[in-house]
């Protein structure tokens, strides 16, 4: 007998399988092929895979693979995560046909907001949820600083002009034009937040403001949007159409807008990349499209004109990163609305005024919110027996009604956050409120709370924003002041019993028995940093007496001040930026009545609509996720809305001689230093709007071939005096990404980890050099605490900084500095080289006129890129496992236990045309039990045992080698049979 082999090839193609023929495409990785009459497998036959052809679109190209699978723990549990977001519900739709309505932008009479937690969301490798917050900047547009009483008074005639519009734009901002009754005290302001304003105002030497007028800085810092929780009504009279009765609502009492319950406005964005193989450009496009996806249908705003006819006046677009937020408008935040609000008048005006505070923007939102968790709005009080004596101010402790230990953790959280803002522990307010400041006191060993500077009997609650002058006709400044005390960072996480001033609980507290309440209370220790100063013990009496020191009485309010004027709290309210008409008083923001004739016989009837515009855009209008082919890395950019070159004048494009020209590069993204404002958009905080000065002098004399003196009047653009000079202005708003959807254990397995990002690059610890206010640059862009962008500033741009008053760039190596145009030096009465400023001759030393010139710097720039640290992982799993029921006994030990044994591998070394090709397989299986197979079930798996993603064109070619026994000596066989007979 001789042995030979017989070869059988079985083509198991998914398209020709039972599933393929029946149209079942539920799982392309699992298919059964029928074999007709069947194939007999005998003991000793060998089974193997001749070839495997795994089809998946994108296979083998320069692509990145996503499985689309759930992330699971080591024990196989599907991983989930919950997210906090701002739930919004618009209530009581308005009906434009109902003429009882005041026109409300947005189509609803109220909005309910609440921060809540989502249901647990499954984590996947190709899908995630990111959490975003919004911010605006103090770049001079779209806001008013708080506290502010109102933006506009129709009866205001100005201090320098009888023309209402000219006065509104060009006069100094004062109490009569809407400023708070209180100006900032120079002794109690953070110099990073406020600056002296050069407005020509002067105060008596012994007044409350002996150092002059301070205003909040305009320096392009990021102010985080906070939303007032609960229901905001946009008018007092609420009309319903669901059968329920109409109702009248009023703002809460006390009428203090700072007491609203605020929290971060958080928006969730779902990000998904198609499962399978994706090119880098496809991934970039998919993620960018989802960032910019419309979150609501486009909204067209219709109002009724003065004749009751509906007219469309605008539309609004809302995306995931660019949203219209409720803001103040000129009459809804005007004098009458303000009076109705503070006087508790039931009116739509008063409610509209309060509704403007639905959103505020805060410079240090963490302190703003953490502080409110330490006490109620009235604060606590000082409980030293007999109060705090002026004579012992350097040794006094401060005993309070904060509970020990119940209030320790909330205070500790606040004080830890204060450590991230060293600017609060430097400058005049800090140094002058420490009796023995010697340079050793700093953010490392000090913290603060607020205290009233007047008695509880005269002032009441903690702090005051000066919205009213009730019981304060003299306008005594009831703003709170900071009180600094000792902080031991070495103990900041240590709870002690509070008995030892050298072993402070959480680094700041000892305990004492509060006799008034009978509980253990907290005692603070300013004496350990030199004690309190005379100013903190002083009350302002009059311009004749100035500040008079006195003892601090028992019961003086102390704690965290909720008010917008409190030390460290710099806040803004979004503002539409429109008055009833433009700066030149030529155009009114209005619509003609629908009954008007288009031509001929018009009487000019129109309806002003500026007051109806109670929304303003905030966020990133064009965010980008892209792939850099040079570095082969993904990146985020344009998470901010960049500053634009813009137009230089509101009359740009006027077709008249010498009219301002349209800037053809107005749409370019730039950063500006010493910016000029074109008077198109209004905020009272930039008053007076003085954008240029007219100068005339002998610019160059005759001679050297020049026959005439050049002495034309030149318009010299000047920087707004309220703006911080030599500061980069590059964004008007943007978004923070505060959560990328994965924790430190799941990040690398998730979407962003596959794309090359790391958990640490987005989750660095917050610090004094890395917080919401920090500019993003090359030094910190790879380790961010919170993710946003700004423009990219590079050293080569500094050559563009030397600009003369006419806008010419000189490209020198000099340091850029301001200049003052004074004209040529000359003697009194000389006729040559005189300078005229706005028509007034400068005749030194009797009358000196000059033009201040801060160089107008504007540099075209791109957004900085937040680039992935690593290259993307293009292939997550290097091979496929092929399982089949063609053999019965598993021979492969892998990551899981499956019903069918592994019969082969298909590595991903060879690919092309959307296929991976399995090379010759060395796995050979010997049949140990005879059987007949009539079908073969094949499944294709990833190394973890889960089904692979593949298409319907996949195929596996099986090879069966049958051992055949044959007798080649046929004659001997025949003879042997005959003999046996």
HELIX and SHEET records of a PDB file:
HELIX    1   1 UNK A   14  UNK A   16  5                                   3    
HELIX    2   2 UNK A   18  UNK A   22  1                                   5    
HELIX    3   3 UNK A  164  UNK A  170  1                                   7    
HELIX    4   4 UNK A  175  UNK A  177  5                                   3    
HELIX    5   5 UNK A  186  UNK A  188  5                                   3    
HELIX    6   6 UNK A  257  UNK A  259  5                                   3    
HELIX    7   7 UNK A  280  UNK A  291  1                                  12    
HELIX    8   8 UNK A  335  UNK A  342  1                                   8    
HELIX    9   9 UNK A  348  UNK A  355  1                                   8    
HELIX   10  10 UNK A  356  UNK A  358  5                                   3    
HELIX   11  11 UNK A  365  UNK A  372  1                                   8    
HELIX   12  12 UNK A  390  UNK A  392  5                                   3    
HELIX   13  13 UNK A  408  UNK A  418  1                                  11    
HELIX   14  14 UNK A  422  UNK A  425  5                                   4    
HELIX   15  15 UNK A  428  UNK A  431  1                                   4    
HELIX   16  16 UNK A  456  UNK A  459  1                                   4    
HELIX   17  17 UNK A  489  UNK A  491  5                                   3    
HELIX   18  18 UNK A  526  UNK A  529  5                                   4    
HELIX   19  19 UNK A  535  UNK A  537  5                                   3    
HELIX   20  20 UNK A  610  UNK A  612  5                                   3    
HELIX   21  21 UNK A  684  UNK A  686  5                                   3    
HELIX   22  22 UNK A  747  UNK A  749  5                                   3    
HELIX   23  23 UNK A  751  UNK A  754  1                                   4    
HELIX   24  24 UNK A  795  UNK A  800  5                                   6    
HELIX   25  25 UNK A  970  UNK A  980  1                                  11    
SHEET    1   A 5 UNK A   2  UNK A  13  0                                        
SHEET    2   A 5 UNK A 955  UNK A 966 -1                                        
SHEET    3   A 5 UNK A  46  UNK A  55 -1                                        
SHEET    4   A 5 UNK A 915  UNK A 918 -1                                        
SHEET    5   A 5 UNK A 911  UNK A 912 -1                                        
SHEET    1   B 4 UNK A   2  UNK A  13  0                                        
SHEET    2   B 4 UNK A 955  UNK A 966 -1                                        
SHEET    3   B 4 UNK A  46  UNK A  55 -1                                        
SHEET    4   B 4 UNK A 924  UNK A 926 -1                                        
SHEET    1   C 4 UNK A  30  UNK A  41  0                                        
SHEET    2   C 4 UNK A 931  UNK A 941 -1                                        
SHEET    3   C 4 UNK A 879  UNK A 884 -1                                        
SHEET    4   C 4 UNK A 901  UNK A 907 -1                                        
SHEET    1   D 2 UNK A  63  UNK A  66  0                                        
SHEET    2   D 2 UNK A 276  UNK A 279 -1                                        
SHEET    1   E 2 UNK A  80  UNK A  81  0                                        
SHEET    2   E 2 UNK A 121  UNK A 122 -1                                        
SHEET    1   F 3 UNK A  84  UNK A  93  0                                        
SHEET    2   F 3 UNK A 108  UNK A 117 -1                                        
SHEET    3   F 3 UNK A 230  UNK A 233 -1                                        
SHEET    1   G 6 UNK A 143  UNK A 146  0                                        
SHEET    2   G 6 UNK A 571  UNK A 574 -1                                        
SHEET    3   G 6 UNK A 359  UNK A 362 -1                                        
SHEET    4   G 6 UNK A 222  UNK A 228 -1                                        
SHEET    5   G 6 UNK A 127  UNK A 137 -1                                        
SHEET    6   G 6 UNK A 266  UNK A 272 -1                                        
SHEET    1   H 7 UNK A 143  UNK A 146  0                                        
SHEET    2   H 7 UNK A 571  UNK A 574 -1                                        
SHEET    3   H 7 UNK A 359  UNK A 362 -1                                        
SHEET    4   H 7 UNK A 222  UNK A 228 -1                                        
SHEET    5   H 7 UNK A 127  UNK A 137 -1                                        
SHEET    6   H 7 UNK A 731  UNK A 739 -1                                        
SHEET    7   H 7 UNK A 640  UNK A 642 -1                                        
SHEET    1   I 5 UNK A 143  UNK A 146  0                                        
SHEET    2   I 5 UNK A 571  UNK A 574 -1                                        
SHEET    3   I 5 UNK A 359  UNK A 362 -1                                        
SHEET    4   I 5 UNK A 222  UNK A 228 -1                                        
SHEET    5   I 5 UNK A 262  UNK A 264 -1                                        
SHEET    1   J 2 UNK A 194  UNK A 196  0                                        
SHEET    2   J 2 UNK A 214  UNK A 216 -1                                        
SHEET    1   K 2 UNK A 237  UNK A 238  0                                        
SHEET    2   K 2 UNK A 247  UNK A 248 -1                                        
SHEET    1   L 2 UNK A 299  UNK A 304  0                                        
SHEET    2   L 2 UNK A 310  UNK A 316 -1                                        
SHEET    1   M 2 UNK A 322  UNK A 326  0                                        
SHEET    2   M 2 UNK A 615  UNK A 619 -1                                        
SHEET    1   N 4 UNK A 380  UNK A 381  0                                        
SHEET    2   N 4 UNK A 557  UNK A 559 -1                                        
SHEET    3   N 4 UNK A 446  UNK A 451 -1                                        
SHEET    4   N 4 UNK A 481  UNK A 486 -1                                        
SHEET    1   O 3 UNK A 398  UNK A 403  0                                        
SHEET    2   O 3 UNK A 519  UNK A 524 -1                                        
SHEET    3   O 3 UNK A 510  UNK A 514 -1                                        
SHEET    1   P 2 UNK A 538  UNK A 542  0                                        
SHEET    2   P 2 UNK A 546  UNK A 549 -1                                        
SHEET    1   Q 2 UNK A 590  UNK A 592  0                                        
SHEET    2   Q 2 UNK A 606  UNK A 608 -1                                        
SHEET    1   R 3 UNK A 624  UNK A 628  0                                        
SHEET    2   R 3 UNK A 633  UNK A 637 -1                                        
SHEET    3   R 3 UNK A 866  UNK A 867 -1                                        
SHEET    1   S 3 UNK A 728  UNK A 729  0                                        
SHEET    2   S 3 UNK A 670  UNK A 673 -1                                        
SHEET    3   S 3 UNK A 857  UNK A 860 -1                                        
SHEET    1   T 4 UNK A 714  UNK A 717  0                                        
SHEET    2   T 4 UNK A 692  UNK A 696 -1                                        
SHEET    3   T 4 UNK A 835  UNK A 837 -1                                        
SHEET    4   T 4 UNK A 840  UNK A 842 -1                                        
SHEET    1   U 2 UNK A 819  UNK A 821  0                                        
SHEET    2   U 2 UNK A 851  UNK A 853 -1                                        
END                                                                             
